[in-house]
Amino acid sequence: MLRREVLKVLAAVPLVAGAAARAGSAEAGGGPLMAGSAARVRRGDTGWPSQARWEALRQQTGGRLIAVRSPLEECYNAPDSAACREVFKELKNPYFIGDQVGLTQTSGWIDAWTFQPSVYAVAAETTADVVAAVNFARENNLRLVIKGGGHSYLGRSNAPDSLLIWTRRMDAVVAHDGFVAQGCAGQAAPQPAVSVGPGAIWGRTYNEVTTRRGRYVQGGGCLTVGVAGLILAGGFGSHSKQFGTAAANLLEAEVVTADGQPRIANACTNPDLYWGLKGGGGGSLGVVTRLTLRTHDLPNSFGGVFATITALSDGAFRRLIRRLIAFYADNLFNPHWGEIVTLRPGNRMDIQMAFQGLDQQQAEAIWRPFFEWVVALMPQDFAYQLAPTIRSIAAQHRWDPAFLKAYVPGALLMDDRPGAPADNVFWAANLAEAGHFIFGYESLWLPTALLQREQQGALADALTKASRLGPVEMHFQKGLAGGSEPARAAARDTAMNPKVLDAFTLAIIGGEGPPAYPGLAGHAPDPTTARKSAAAVGTAMAALKRLAPDGGCYFAESNFSESGWQQAYWGLNYPRLAAVKQKYDPTGLFFVHHGVGSEGWSPDGFTRAAAESR
Ligand SMILES: Cc1cc2nc3c(=O)[nH]c(=O)nc-3n(C[C@H](O)[C@H](O)[C@H](O)COP(=O)(O)OP(=O)(O)OC[C@H]3O[C@@H](n4cnc5c(N)ncnc54)[C@H](O)[C@@H]3O)c2cc1C
């Protein structure tokens, strides 16, 4: 990749940046930054902090330092016990997983990562708790991990022999009528916004902003994903073509950097850090302790289009895909439309599209020619497994648990633990991912050029070929081509790969199984099945990559073994992002797999990589 460029940038910044960081450290009362030891300490090493030191941290954090216990211990001790069966039942409840310091939403990934709990965690409730944990990790040369919603597919929120900062309890959601970022008075007009704690999940945030206050905030699709993790990754939701990425809606963050200093980052104060936080990837630049997001006027209604069509031959399926591409290019490639079309083995197309800014009649009129074409070729070519359904609802009910439970009960599942809040709901569509074990997973941004009429045949061929091997999901809301101009302009000013602006969709291909943990009797992954699936995912994606060899992919939803990840995630922005990293975290306290600057470390983040191997 741009390795030489990156190294040049890194070489240029450290002295100034290091000095600035040290100055910040002194102000905060934190210890000096370590000069950069060759290796972090592990439990059992002589340098591992004594019990007395851990106890001091516990005191400093008001007793919120906890020795991490994973519910899986029940299973390792007694795999056949009722207690273990109960744990595996609960692993299909994302709220249960989210409430466990010793679990993550993805249980692991074959030949990539295996879930391993931290030794200790600070269950932070305040910024001061986070400061104490950051200083402790730096002063004791520990591997530090940050976990919010715990939904990282790539295992970025767990590591063995580490100290975890767990933000689950920092979940306040506070709306503002007229927010002005610190230091921006006189430069920016007050605007409606919402400040969210890093441990909040999107479901609760939507409930506060949309259900209770009738405003719109751009977040993600899954209700139990963490707010901070999604924004720092970039973040897309059903209506991102209209409202932009979640990151581009960030007005201000409070972030504790490696020197233990809580800093404000916005357009007027630490603007370089602010830019890096917007899509530069979670866990790399500091611990975010508060995020303030722009809110928007709520459209009148939101709607969805649902249908499942089976083609009765391979040729008919290819014609269906070709037709859908042309239909998308002519009718849906605009800010109104987002969400997913999935092409499955067995010649099945699942349509689950979302719209805003249109009423139900308008949506029906738009789709009528497409569905009429399908019906005209029945029964010889196509059959409906789910006949087209087009619905819209008042926008304020879009994420309203009580309304959805009453009127679309099949769409939701509940947190079924005794005493769980009634608002603890999640989309039934996300059930498969609760606790899942990944076999293979890749994503690719597909450029707009592929929508040109003369390219549509080649795209249909590649999609048909890929769908023989596994489900190919096209997430149209995860590319900003065709989006509104404000959404595109705001995304341009983030660290994400600029290719997201030219992409009409993010293609995702994955294979997964139920929760699995290597070495756990009765629940170990089957490596043969997993590797076969992983190989199929790779072959399927290769068919698409031939059309878009440099398409790039999304940091949060990508291949664990992505080659040239710096370029794929951030493209031309990587050198600038690496400079921000070097300025605010010159010794590499913050490490995540394929995060900015991680090329300077061993894959597990414990040992500095030799310069020549970087
Ligand atoms: C079921 C499911 C559905 C998803 N749907 C979408 C979607 O619709 N749109 C989309 O864009 N993405 C989606 N994602 C991807 C998701 O946005 C990312 O995985 C996101 O990073 C998860 O954030 P988290 O806080 O839940 O996870 P975590 O695993 O807790 O954190 C993810 C990363 O962010 C870091 N991090 C967390 N909190 C902080 C903090 N306070 N400060 C600094 N770093 C922090 C962690 O260290 C880790 O590196 C989905 C993922 C899953 C599993």
The ligand as an SDF file (V2000), in Angstrom:
LIG
                    3D

 53 58  0  0  0  0  0  0  0  0999 V2000
  -25.6820   -7.7850   14.3570 C   0  0  0  0  0  0  0  0  0  0  0  0
  -24.8680   -6.6510   13.8190 C   0  0  0  0  0  0  0  0  0  0  0  0
  -25.4700   -5.6840   13.0370 C   0  0  0  0  0  0  0  0  0  0  0  0
  -24.7390   -4.6030   12.5540 C   0  0  0  0  0  0  0  0  0  0  0  0
  -25.3770   -3.6570   11.8000 N   0  0  0  0  0  0  0  0  0  0  0  0
  -24.6860   -2.5880   11.3490 C   0  0  0  0  0  0  0  0  0  0  0  0
  -25.3320   -1.5590   10.6090 C   0  0  0  0  0  0  0  0  0  0  0  0
  -26.5330   -1.6080   10.3520 O   0  0  0  0  0  0  0  0  0  0  0  0
  -24.5870   -0.5200   10.1790 N   0  0  0  0  0  0  0  0  0  0  0  0
  -23.2540   -0.4230   10.4370 C   0  0  0  0  0  0  0  0  0  0  0  0
  -22.6430    0.5610   10.0260 O   0  0  0  0  0  0  0  0  0  0  0  0
  -22.6190   -1.3800   11.1510 N   0  0  0  0  0  0  0  0  0  0  0  0
  -23.3000   -2.4410   11.6090 C   0  0  0  0  0  0  0  0  0  0  0  0
  -22.6500   -3.4150   12.3280 N   0  0  0  0  0  0  0  0  0  0  0  0
  -21.2270   -3.2620   12.5960 C   0  0  0  0  0  0  0  0  0  0  0  0
  -21.0390   -2.3920   13.8560 C   0  0  0  0  0  0  0  0  0  0  0  0
  -21.3000   -1.0510   13.5550 O   0  0  0  0  0  0  0  0  0  0  0  0
  -19.6200   -2.4580   14.3730 C   0  0  0  0  0  0  0  0  0  0  0  0
  -19.2830   -3.7710   14.6470 O   0  0  0  0  0  0  0  0  0  0  0  0
  -19.4150   -1.5700   15.5850 C   0  0  0  0  0  0  0  0  0  0  0  0
  -18.0540   -1.2890   15.7130 O   0  0  0  0  0  0  0  0  0  0  0  0
  -19.9290   -2.2030   16.8500 C   0  0  0  0  0  0  0  0  0  0  0  0
  -19.8310   -1.3240   17.9210 O   0  0  0  0  0  0  0  0  0  0  0  0
  -20.0430   -1.8890   19.4000 P   0  0  0  0  0  0  0  0  0  0  0  0
  -19.8100   -0.7950   20.3680 O   0  0  0  0  0  0  0  0  0  0  0  0
  -21.3150   -2.6160   19.4730 O   0  0  0  0  0  0  0  0  0  0  0  0
  -18.9250   -2.9870   19.4680 O   0  0  0  0  0  0  0  0  0  0  0  0
  -17.5930   -3.1850   20.3220 P   0  0  0  0  0  0  0  0  0  0  0  0
  -17.1600   -4.5500   19.9490 O   0  0  0  0  0  0  0  0  0  0  0  0
  -17.8230   -2.9030   21.7480 O   0  0  0  0  0  0  0  0  0  0  0  0
  -16.6280   -2.1000   19.7400 O   0  0  0  0  0  0  0  0  0  0  0  0
  -16.2660   -2.0840   18.3900 C   0  0  0  0  0  0  0  0  0  0  0  0
  -14.9370   -1.3510   18.2300 C   0  0  0  0  0  0  0  0  0  0  0  0
  -15.0830   -0.0150   18.6990 O   0  0  0  0  0  0  0  0  0  0  0  0
  -14.2070    0.2250   19.7920 C   0  0  0  0  0  0  0  0  0  0  0  0
  -14.9230    1.0360   20.7650 N   0  0  0  0  0  0  0  0  0  0  0  0
  -16.0960    0.7440   21.3730 C   0  0  0  0  0  0  0  0  0  0  0  0
  -16.4210    1.7350   22.2140 N   0  0  0  0  0  0  0  0  0  0  0  0
  -15.4490    2.6570   22.1310 C   0  0  0  0  0  0  0  0  0  0  0  0
  -15.2140    3.9040   22.7770 C   0  0  0  0  0  0  0  0  0  0  0  0
  -16.0430    4.3910   23.6820 N   0  0  0  0  0  0  0  0  0  0  0  0
  -14.1070    4.6070   22.4430 N   0  0  0  0  0  0  0  0  0  0  0  0
  -13.2410    4.1280   21.5270 C   0  0  0  0  0  0  0  0  0  0  0  0
  -13.3930    2.9430   20.9150 N   0  0  0  0  0  0  0  0  0  0  0  0
  -14.4980    2.2230   21.2050 C   0  0  0  0  0  0  0  0  0  0  0  0
  -13.8270   -1.1380   20.3240 C   0  0  0  0  0  0  0  0  0  0  0  0
  -12.5700   -1.1170   20.9290 O   0  0  0  0  0  0  0  0  0  0  0  0
  -13.8270   -1.9700   19.0590 C   0  0  0  0  0  0  0  0  0  0  0  0
  -12.6100   -1.7920   18.4030 O   0  0  0  0  0  0  0  0  0  0  0  0
  -23.3570   -4.5040   12.8350 C   0  0  0  0  0  0  0  0  0  0  0  0
  -22.7410   -5.4800   13.6190 C   0  0  0  0  0  0  0  0  0  0  0  0
  -23.4850   -6.5440   14.1090 C   0  0  0  0  0  0  0  0  0  0  0  0
  -22.8060   -7.5900   14.9420 C   0  0  0  0  0  0  0  0  0  0  0  0
  1  2  1  0
  2  3  1  0
  2 52  2  0
  3  4  2  0
  4  5  1  0
  4 50  1  0
  5  6  2  0
  6  7  1  0
  6 13  1  0
  7  8  2  0
  7  9  1  0
  9 10  1  0
 10 11  2  0
 10 12  1  0
 12 13  2  0
 13 14  1  0
 14 15  1  0
 14 50  1  0
 15 16  1  0
 16 17  1  0
 16 18  1  0
 18 19  1  0
 18 20  1  0
 20 21  1  0
 20 22  1  0
 22 23  1  0
 23 24  1  0
 24 25  2  0
 24 26  1  0
 24 27  1  0
 27 28  1  0
 28 29  2  0
 28 30  1  0
 28 31  1  0
 31 32  1  0
 32 33  1  0
 33 34  1  0
 33 48  1  0
 34 35  1  0
 35 36  1  0
 35 46  1  0
 36 37  1  0
 36 45  1  0
 37 38  2  0
 38 39  1  0
 39 40  1  0
 39 45  2  0
 40 41  1  0
 40 42  2  0
 42 43  1  0
 43 44  2  0
 44 45  1  0
 46 47  1  0
 46 48  1  0
 48 49  1  0
 50 51  2  0
 51 52  1  0
 52 53  1  0
M  END
$$$$
